[in-house]
Amino acid sequence: MKRHRLTEDKDPMGRAIYEYFTTGKAGKLRVFSSQFDEDELPVKDLFRTLEQMPLLEQKALQLAYGRILDVGAGSGCHSLVLREMGKESLAIDISPWAVEVMKKRGIDAYLTNVFDMGFTGRFDTILMLMNGSGIIGKLKNMPAFLTRVKQLLAPGGCVLMDSTDLRYLYEDEDGSYLVDLAADYYGEVDFQMQYGKVKGEPFDWLYIDFDTLSAYATPYGFRVEKVMEGEHYDYLARLSLR
């Protein structure tokens, strides 16, 4: 259902992060999908500073408080900013290369999957950025995800998560939308990455619209707020335990 920890030979993004960190440059991190044309993810963007981050991410980092869990932390750019703000964070990622880089950057980082029941702890803020809803994979996994974050949140804690409503892909010229309600949820996407000769396994990624997120999270005891909207159908949501 979810991606487990990666191995070094199947970790293209992590390999790109490691190479950029150690040499200051990196090749193409190629992104494939059955739904979209081939794309490229600029590796330098994974090392962005606070000023280079989208306003949604800046806002999330400002709102994060207490003991913070940085999920899918990548190169650790968000945890570094949190440290500069005087905040305490624990960074986790399923990429062994990325975790090694974070440790070299002085970040408290662990190789684990947030869904791994062997990973325990209580956090005031769970931070999921860079379309953080993606790790949920598919809409059917929402109940398992919400149950899991409730286990990890301290009383009164919250999840700060950004996502994008892909509805715009189905927008007609007159502003109406044509979405096949009988098909899979339109925010479910499959991806595969390649860096040099390192090719990863295909994985599912979930972009979820705010109304759907709210409909799923509210019955699990969360108060769901749209904190901020971005420039292109993206938004920052706060899921607070009542």
C-alpha positions in Angstrom: 0.0 0.0 0.0 2.8 2.4 0.9 6.4 2.7 -0.2 8.7 1.1 2.3 12.3 2.1 2.9 14.3 2.2 -0.3 17.5 0.4 -1.0 20.5 2.4 -2.3 20.3 0.9 -5.8 16.6 1.9 -6.2 16.8 5.4 -4.8 17.3 7.9 -7.7 16.2 11.1 -5.8 18.4 10.2 -2.8 21.3 9.5 -5.1 20.8 12.9 -6.8 20.6 14.6 -3.4 23.9 12.9 -2.2 25.7 13.8 -5.4 24.6 17.5 -5.3 25.6 17.7 -1.6 29.1 16.2 -2.1 30.0 17.8 -5.5 27.8 20.9 -5.7 26.3 19.8 -8.9 23.9 17.1 -10.2 22.6 15.7 -13.5 19.0 15.3 -14.6 16.6 13.8 -12.1 14.0 12.4 -14.6 10.4 12.0 -13.6 8.0 9.6 -15.5 4.3 9.1 -15.2 1.7 7.3 -17.2 -0.5 10.4 -17.0 2.0 13.1 -18.0 4.9 13.7 -20.3 8.4 13.1 -18.9 9.6 15.9 -16.6 12.7 16.9 -14.7 13.0 17.8 -11.1 15.8 20.4 -10.5 18.0 18.9 -7.8 19.2 22.3 -6.5 15.6 23.1 -5.6 15.8 20.3 -3.0 18.4 22.4 -1.2 16.5 25.7 -1.2 16.8 28.3 1.6 13.9 29.9 3.4 13.9 32.8 0.9 13.7 30.4 -2.0 10.8 28.4 -0.6 7.2 29.0 -1.7 5.1 31.2 0.6 3.1 28.1 1.6 6.2 26.4 2.9 7.4 29.5 4.7 4.0 29.9 6.4 4.1 26.2 7.5 7.5 26.6 9.0 6.4 29.7 10.9 3.3 27.9 12.3 5.2 24.7 13.3 5.6 24.5 17.1 6.7 22.2 19.9 8.3 18.9 18.9 8.2 18.7 15.1 8.3 15.7 12.8 9.5 16.5 9.3 8.1 13.8 7.1 9.7 13.0 3.8 12.4 15.5 4.7 14.7 14.9 1.6 17.9 17.0 1.9 16.6 18.4 5.2 16.0 22.0 4.0 12.9 22.5 6.1 14.6 21.1 9.2 17.6 23.4 8.7 15.2 26.4 8.6 13.4 25.2 11.7 16.7 24.9 13.5 17.6 28.5 12.5 14.2 29.5 14.0 15.2 27.8 17.2 12.7 25.0 16.8 13.2 21.3 17.5 12.6 18.8 14.7 13.1 15.1 13.9 13.5 14.4 10.2 12.5 11.1 8.6 12.7 9.8 5.0 12.6 6.4 3.3 15.8 7.3 1.3 19.1 6.0 2.7 21.1 8.5 0.6 19.0 11.5 1.8 19.2 10.4 5.4 23.0 10.2 5.2 23.1 13.7 3.7 20.9 15.1 6.5 23.1 13.6 9.2 26.1 15.2 7.5 24.2 18.5 7.7 23.8 18.0 11.5 20.1 17.1 11.3 18.5 14.6 13.7 17.4 12.2 10.9 16.2 8.6 10.7 15.6 6.2 7.9 12.0 5.1 8.3 8.5 5.2 6.9 5.9 7.3 8.8 3.6 4.3 8.4 6.1 1.9 10.0 4.5 0.9 13.4 8.0 0.4 14.7 8.4 4.2 14.5 7.0 5.8 17.7 7.0 9.1 19.4 4.6 12.0 20.1 4.8 15.3 18.2 3.1 18.6 18.5 3.5 19.3 14.7 3.7 16.8 11.8 5.1 18.6 8.8 4.4 17.3 5.3 5.6 19.7 2.6 6.4 19.6 -1.1 2.9 18.3 -1.9 3.2 16.3 1.3 -0.1 14.6 0.8 1.6 12.6 -1.9 3.0 9.9 0.5 -0.6 8.8 1.2 -0.5 7.3 -2.3 -4.2 6.7 -3.0 -7.5 8.0 -1.6 -8.3 4.6 -0.2 -5.3 5.0 2.1 -6.7 8.1 3.8 -8.3 6.2 6.8 -5.0 4.4 7.5 -3.1 7.7 7.2 -5.4 9.6 9.6 -5.3 6.8 12.1 -1.5 6.8 12.0 -1.0 10.5 12.4 -3.4 10.5 15.4 -1.1 7.9 17.0 1.9 10.2 16.5 0.3 13.5 17.5 0.5 14.8 21.0 -2.8 16.0 22.6 -3.9 19.2 20.7 -1.2 18.6 18.0 -1.6 19.3 14.3 -0.6 18.2 10.8 0.6 21.0 8.4 0.4 19.6 4.9 0.4 21.1 1.5 -1.2 19.7 -1.7 -2.6 20.7 -5.1 -6.0 20.3 -6.6 -5.4 18.8 -10.0 -8.9 19.8 -11.1 -7.4 22.5 -13.2 -6.2 19.8 -15.6 -9.9 19.2 -16.5 -11.0 22.8 -16.8 -12.8 23.8 -20.1 -12.4 27.2 -21.7 -15.7 28.3 -20.1 -14.4 27.6 -16.6 -16.4 24.4 -16.1 -14.8 21.1 -15.2 -15.2 17.7 -16.8 -14.2 14.9 -14.4 -15.2 11.3 -14.8 -16.8 10.5 -11.5 -16.8 6.8 -12.4 -13.0 6.7 -12.9 -10.3 6.7 -10.2 -10.0 9.9 -8.1 -8.4 12.5 -10.4 -5.7 13.4 -7.9 -4.2 9.8 -8.0 -1.0 9.9 -10.0 1.8 7.3 -10.6 5.4 8.3 -10.8 8.8 6.8 -11.5 12.2 8.5 -11.2 15.6 7.9 -12.7 19.0 9.5 -12.0 21.7 8.3 -14.3 21.6 4.6 -14.2 19.7 4.5 -10.9 16.0 3.8 -11.6 13.4 3.6 -8.9 10.3 1.5 -8.7 7.0 3.1 -9.8 5.0 4.6 -6.9 1.6 6.1 -6.2 1.3 9.8 -5.3 -1.9 11.6 -4.0 -2.8 15.1 -4.8 -6.0 15.8 -2.8 -8.4 18.7 -3.1 -9.2 20.6 0.2 -12.9 19.6 0.3 -12.1 15.9 0.0 -9.3 16.2 2.6 -11.8 17.8 5.0 -14.5 15.2 4.3 -12.1 12.4 5.2 -10.4 14.1 8.2 -13.3 15.6 10.0 -14.8 12.2 11.1 -11.5 11.3 12.6 -11.6 14.1 15.1 -9.7 16.7 13.1 -10.6 20.4 12.7 -9.5 21.1 9.1 -8.5 24.6 8.0 -7.2 26.0 4.7 -4.5 28.2 6.1 -3.3 29.6 2.8 -3.8 29.3 -0.9 -0.9 29.3 -3.4 -0.8 30.7 -6.9 -1.7 27.5 -8.8 -4.4 25.5 -7.1 -2.1 24.6 -4.3 -2.9 25.2 -0.6 -1.7 24.7 2.9 -4.0 22.8 5.3 -3.8 22.5 9.1 -5.4 19.4 10.6 -5.7 20.0 14.3 -6.8 17.4 16.9 -9.9 18.6 18.7 
